[in-house]
């Protein structure tokens, strides 16, 4: 609640009676009665107390005893303005923009831009990451998805300009590969965390990611990074190296970047948590054959017996066993009521593909006539 202190208006009304018109006094008296409330401990004014506003005493400028304000305060509800036509500076935008500087990227410890962006809270599970795409349709590619939408609803810009999409995309999903941008060339990243379809179209429903490259850089720097897991085989080596240089003056500047990235592949069988999947496939090789008791008996095998009736089952499965070449005799087959042979596809599927990327960036700027 907002507490407004109202002063006594009696003396002020008498002073105005000398040089003001009668209608103005009526309005002043009415305003004083509208905002006045009873002092603490007194009963609030009733409707009869406002009656002298239309009496002859009010029209002649004389204060009515019933209408005399006695001072005090009144309590009103808080008013919150949700919109305004007041012009603001151009830097103040209506949409929330998250700005990630180069210093923040370096402090994150991530070796690539895509890993840094995917770590942001605004990124959702619809991201395309290099993990688990070794056997998919986008090997080595990566992109970000905002606000729970799929990647096609997030627009990725490079210095405010659109980029060509990844050439091998998922069916129905077109996205920009973040790994095609040299990480060392990035100066900052701006993320519009709200929809911008009215400006950029339907491909910006979830938001916009604007990657800004280095311009007018002065000096030079070299960075190297190597990382690996504490696993006994140490097969997840990752190495990056980059060089940034720039020269110039007030009219001319040149900036160059060289970037190298290499990451070893990891298979699901290389980790204990992914060595065996939650379910295995029944499409084994050699497979599970559905057989009849007559065919098995004729080939020298032993049909599966139903324990309730003591008779062979009308149909059951048999397999020569995993790793055989197909010449196993029927007497050595494995017979069962269901498919007994399963295939663990995680023994052959990849988790992270081997990636090696080379990148470069060069920018030059010259001001004509000092402009």
N, C-alpha and C positions, 0 to 999 in steps of 0.2 A: 504494500500500500504506500502511496505517496501522501505525505502530510503537507498541506498548504496552509500557511499562516495568513489570516486575513486581518487587516487593521480596521479600527473603527472609522466609519465614514461620515459621522455626524458633523464634525467641524468642517470637513471638506465640502459637504453638501451646502452648508450655510455660505461659505465663501463663493461658491459658484452661483448662488442666487442673485448676486449683485449684477453680474455682467453676462449671464448665460440665459438662454431662452428656456421657456417652460418645458417644451418637449424633451430637451436634453436632461433636465432634472428628473423627469419621470423615468427616463431610461436609466440614469445613474442610480436612482432609488431602487428600481427593479433589479438591476445587476447586483446591488449590495444585498438585497434580500435573497437572491437566488443562490449566492455562494456562501451566505452566512449560516452558521450552525450554532447551536446552543453551547455555552461554555460547559466545561466538565462539571458534572454534578447537577446540572439543570435539565429539565425535561426538554425534548426537542420542540421546536416551534410547530404549531398546528396550522391548518389551512386558514383558520380565522386570523392568525397573525399577519398573513399576507393580504388581508382584505383592504387595509388602508392604502394600498397601491392605487386604488381607483377612487379614493375619496378626495374631497376638496383640499384637504391638508396637503396631499401629495402634489396636487396641481399648482398650488400657490407657493411651493417651495418650503413650506413649514414642515418640519419633521413630525411625524405622528408618533405618539408615545409607543404604540404597539409596534411600529416599524423601526424603532430606534435599534441599530445594531449595537450589540454589547461586546463585540470582539470575540476572539477565540480562533479555532481552526476547524477544518473539515477534512475528512479522509475520502479520497477518490481512488478508483481502480487504476492500476498502471496501464498505460497505453503503449503498445509496441508497434512501431512502424515497420512493416514488412516490405514496403516498396517506396521508391522515391523518384521524383523527376528532377532532383537536384543534380546538375552536371558534376561529374567527377573527373579526375585525371585519367589520361589514357592508360597509365600503368595499372589502374585498378580495374580488373576484369570481373565479369559476372560469374565466371566458372572457376572452380578450384584447380590450380595448376601446381604440380609437384615438380620442383627443380632439383636435380641431382648434379652436383658439381663434380669436377675431375678429382678434387681432393677427397670427396666422399667415395668415389669409385676406387681410388687407390687404397683407402683405409678399409674397404670392405674385404680385401684379401682375395677376391675372385679373380680368376685368370682370364675371363672373357666377359664381354658385355652381356651376352645372353644369360649367363649364370647370375650376373649381378641383377638384371631386371627381373628374373624369375623369383629372386629372393624378396622382392618388394611385396608388401601386404596387399597392394591393389591387384597383383597378379593372382590368377585363379588356377584351378586344376586343369583347365582346358589348354594350358600351355603345351607347346611342342618342344620337348627337350631331347638332347642326344641320348639320354638314358632310355632304354627299352625300344629304340627305333633301329637297332642294328639289323633286324630282319623285317622292318616295315617298309613303307613306301617313301619315307623321307630320311634316308641314312645320312647322318651327320648334320642335318639341318635343324634349326631351332627358331622359335618365335615366341612372342608373348601374347597372352589373351587377358583382357581386362574385364572385371566385374562379372565373371562367370559365363560370359559369352564365348563362343568359339573364335579362333584367330581371325576369321574373315570379318568380324565386326570391329576389329581394332585396326586403325590406320597408322602405319609407320611411315614417318617422313624423315628425310635427310636434309638438314638445313632448310626445312619448310617445303621441300619438294618431294613428290611421290617417287617410289622406287619400283623397279621391275619385280614381279613376283618370282618365287622359287619355281624353276622349270618343271620339277617333278613334284607335284602336289598331291594331297589326299583328294579322293573323289569328292567333288562339290566344295572343297575348301581351298581358297587361294590365299597365300600368305607370303610375307617377305622374310627371307632368311637373314637373321641377325648375324650369323657367322660370316656373311659376305662382307661385313663392314670391319675394317681393321680396328681392333680395340684401342690401340695406342693413338689413333687419330681422333678419338672422341674427346671433345672439350667438356660438354655437359649434356644432360638429357632432361627434356621437359615432358611431363606426362599430364595430359588433360584427363582428369579422373571422372569426367562426366560426358554424356553423349554430345556429339558435335555433328549430327547428321544434317542440321540445317545449313552448315557451312561447307562440309566436305562430302556430304552424300551418305548413302546407306552403308558404306564401308567404315564409317566412324560412329556407329551406334553406341559401341561400348566406350569409346574414347580415342585419344590420339597420343602417339608417342613420337616426339620430335627429337631426333638425335642431331646434335650440333657438333660440327667438326672444328678442329683447331684452325684459327686464322690469326695472322699477324703475330706468330710466335717468335720470341727472341731467346736465343740460347740453344742448349742441347741437353739431352738426357738419354741414358741407356738403361733399360730395365731387363732383368732376366728372372725367371721363375722356374723352379722344379719342385714337383710334388709327387708323392707316392703313398701307398697305403701301408699300414703296419702288418698286413697279411704276410704269411710266411713266404709266399711265392713272389710278392712285390711286383705284380704284373700290371698295375694301374699307373704307370709312369706318365707324367704330364710335364711338358716343357714349353715355355714361351720365352720369346725374346723380342725386344722392340727398340727402335732408335728414333728419336724425334730431334729435329734440328730446325732452326729458323734464323734468318737474318733480315735486316731491313732498316729503313729510316722512316721519316715522316711521310714520304711520298711513295716508297716502294717497299714491299715486303714479300718474302718467300718462306714457305713452310713445307717441310717434307717429313714423311713418316714411313718407316719400314717395319713390318710386323710378321712374326713367324709363330706358328702354333702346332704342336704335335701331341697327340694323346693315344696311348695304347688301347687296344680292344680288351674287353672283358666279356667272358662267357658266363652264362648262368651256372654252369657246373663248377666254376671257380670259387663260388661262395656257398657256405653251408646253408644260408637262409634261402637260397634259390636253387639249390642242387636238385631238390625234388619238389615239383609243383603241387598245389593243393589237390589236383586231380591229374590222372594220367590218361593217355589216350588208349582206347581199345583197338585202334587201327595199327596193330603191330605188324612187323615184317620179320619172318613169315607171319601171316595173319591167323585169325581164329576161324576155322572152317566149321560150318554147320553140317553135321553128318547124320546119317540114319544108321540104326543098329545093323541092318542087313549089309550095308556097304562096309562097315567096319569089320563085321565078322568075316565077310568074304576076303578082306585084305589081311586078315590075321590079327586084327586088333581086338581089344576087349571093350564092348559097349558099356555105357554107364547104366547101372541098375537102379531102379526106383526102389528105395528102402521100404515103402509102404506096401507095394505089391510084389516085389521080388522079380519083376519083369524089366527088361531093358526099356529105357525111355524112348519114346518115338522119335525124338530129335535131341541132340546134344552137340557140344562143341569139341573140337580137337585141334591140336596145334603141334607141329614138329619141334617147337621150342625156339627161343630167341638165339640167333647166331648160327642157325643151321643153314645148309646150302640147298635144301629141298630133297635130298636123297635119304632122309630118315625113314626107316621102315615103319609100317603102321603099328607094329607091336611096340615101338618106342615113342609113339605119340602120347601127348598129354591130353587126356579126355576129362571133361568136366561138364557140369550142368550149364554153366555160363562161360563167358569169355575169360579165360584164365591168363592169357598173355596180354600184357599191356606195354605201352611204349612211353618212355620218359623223354619227352621232347626237349626238356631243359638241358639234357646232356649235349644237345647239338645247337641250341639257340643262343644268340648273342644278346648281351645286355647293353653294352656300349660299343659302338663301332670304332675302328681305328680311324683317326682323323689327322690330316696334315694340311695346313692352310698357309699360304703365302699372301701377304697383303701389302699394298703400298698406297700412298696418298701424297699428292703434291698440289700446293695452292700458291698462286702468286697474284699480287694486286699492285696496281700502279695508279696513282691519282693524276688525272690530266688537269693541268692548270691549277693544281693545288686543291682540287675539289674532291 
